[in-house]
Amino acid sequence: MDPKKLFVVLCALVGLACAAGSSAAHGQPAATRPALAQPALAQPAPAQRPEPARGVVEPGETVVLDAGETTEVAFKDVSIRFARLVSDSRCAAGMVCIWEGEAVVELVLAEPGRGERTTVEVASTGRGGRQSVEFAACRVDLVAVSSRGDQVTLRVSKA
């Protein structure tokens, strides 16, 4: 094969791999990236799986929040709000990617009684940022981000 044609074919293949969710796709505008999803993981049958808490969360429990939704921490005067999905470079379903990618979300943590409030970003992997945050004697871990990025699962515990 002609070396020029081979080079063009290789460049096209690399371009396809990058557009499919590798770390190089992270710099593309969101409008040009494909919709991204996490691969489905094996989960227990629904009858055996306890429903995560909503509204008020106890230490050691998980809570599922939709974008814009807030939960209260039972043992502290603390609220946690899932503000938004900041970035998402996770590999699209059915695609072969160089790495699995990462979702970064913004949380707003508040302690109204003391007038404290902070906004933090947590990541689904440890590559681009932290996966947990401590605030007002609470630890919040990012457990999962939905494939559409509109829902997060958080675990809350005492720090």
Residue pairs with C-beta under 8 A, 6 or more apart in sequence:
17 96
17 97
17 98
18 24
18 25
19 25
19 28
19 32
19 33
19 34
20 34
20 91
20 92
20 95
20 96
20 97
21 33
21 34
21 36
21 89
21 90
21 91
21 92
21 95
21 97
21 101
22 89
22 91
22 97
22 98
22 99
22 101
23 89
23 98
23 99
23 101
25 33
25 89
26 87
26 89
26 101
34 92
34 95
35 92
35 148
36 88
36 89
36 90
36 91
36 92
36 101
36 147
36 149
37 90
37 92
37 93
37 147
37 148
38 90
38 91
38 93
38 144
38 145
38 147
39 91
39 93
40 93
43 49
52 61
52 62
52 63
52 64
52 153
53 61
53 62
53 63
53 71
54 63
54 64
54 65
54 71
55 71
55 72
56 71
56 72
56 73
56 74
57 63
57 71
57 72
57 73
57 74
57 80
57 154
57 156
58 74
58 75
58 156
59 74
59 75
59 156
59 157
59 158
60 155
60 156
60 157
61 155
61 156
62 143
62 153
62 154
62 155
62 156
63 71
63 80
63 153
63 154
63 155
63 156
64 151
64 152
64 153
64 154
65 71
65 80
65 81
65 82
65 151
65 152
65 154
66 82
66 150
66 151
67 82
67 83
67 84
67 85
67 150
67 151
68 81
68 82
68 83
69 81
69 82
70 79
70 80
70 81
70 82
71 79
71 80
71 81
71 154
71 156
72 78
72 79
73 79
73 80
73 138
73 156
75 158
76 111
76 136
76 137
76 138
77 111
77 112
77 113
77 114
77 136
78 109
78 110
78 111
78 135
78 136
78 138
79 109
79 110
79 112
80 107
80 108
80 109
80 140
80 154
80 156
81 107
81 108
81 109
81 110
82 105
82 106
82 107
82 151
82 152
82 154
83 105
83 106
83 107
83 108
83 119
84 105
84 106
85 103
85 104
85 105
85 106
85 145
85 149
85 150
86 104
86 105
86 106
86 121
87 102
87 103
87 104
88 101
88 102
88 103
88 104
88 145
88 149
89 101
89 102
89 103
90 100
90 101
90 102
90 103
90 124
91 97
91 99
91 100
91 101
93 147
100 125
102 123
102 124
102 125
102 127
102 128
103 123
103 124
103 145
103 149
104 121
104 122
104 123
104 124
104 128
104 129
105 121
105 122
105 123
105 142
105 145
105 149
105 152
106 119
106 120
106 121
107 119
107 120
107 121
107 122
107 133
107 140
107 154
108 117
108 118
108 119
109 117
109 118
109 119
109 120
109 133
109 135
109 136
109 138
109 140
110 116
110 117
110 118
111 117
111 135
111 136
114 136
116 135
116 136
118 135
120 133
120 135
121 129
122 129
122 130
122 131
122 132
122 133
122 140
122 142
123 129
123 130
123 131
123 142
124 131
124 142
124 144
124 145
125 131
131 141
131 142
132 139
132 140
132 141
132 142
133 139
133 140
134 140
134 159
137 158
137 159
138 156
138 157
138 158
138 159
139 156
139 157
139 158
139 159
140 154
140 155
140 156
141 154
141 155
141 156
141 157
142 152
142 153
142 154
143 152
143 153
143 154
143 155
144 152
144 153
145 151
145 152
145 153
146 152
